[in-house]
Amino acid sequence: MSPGPVATLRPLWIAVGVLAGVLALFEFTPLDLALQDRFYSFAEHRWLVDASAPLGRLVFYNGPKALVWAVALTALALAAGPARWRDRWRLDRRGLWLGVLVIATVPALAGLGKKYTNVFCPSEIRRYGGDVAYAKLCEPFPADDRPARRGGCFPAGHASGGFALLGLLAVRTSRRWRNGVLALGLGLGWWMGLYQMLKGAHYLSHTLTTMLVAWLVVLVWRRVLRLAPAAA
């Protein structure tokens, strides 16, 4: 017997609920600032990580971005290429298209969020040496202290590429493959995201939100492409 509509939508509703819960948690608690305080030296007025250090940018910023691009282009070539390319490695074509769509969608959604949410990065607020007041996602700026420019820091855009690799879960059906993709997507996403947090470019809530959005995007595209839950 095939699962009913409620059962097939349950993972989506769970993802939406978890995302809403995380947003509410950070909206009503000082967790972001409490954690970010540990990454900033108030005595020396600097972050734990120097954003201009070339080795750090190579290992945590440019290198991972290049890896995501390489994976995306490889997945696209395999999905659009002849069947013998996929047959040799036992790759599922719809699974490859799922990966391509997720890798394209997650960073795009992160970009839209940055454009419209008007949230500033930690390094931009006065608490950490910046020039604007601190305000949470749904919190208005004080009437007499509104910034002259718009913030563009929510959610985490850099980490979105790493988390988007979760879209490769359905490329093969083996448990080993799925576990490897989970390790790669979550590992690379947090590798990129923590770097941004340590240099004052994002809060924890920004990175968590991006990770959960990536999860939600995987579920939506999987449903659109009619991929069986067991394959993801």
Helices and strands as residue ranges (DSSP letters): H 5-27, H 31-36, G 37-39, E 40-41, E 46-47, H 54-57, I 58-62, H 63-80, H 83-89, H 93-117, G 122-124, G 126-128, H 158-164, G 165-170, H 175-198, H 204-224, G 229-231
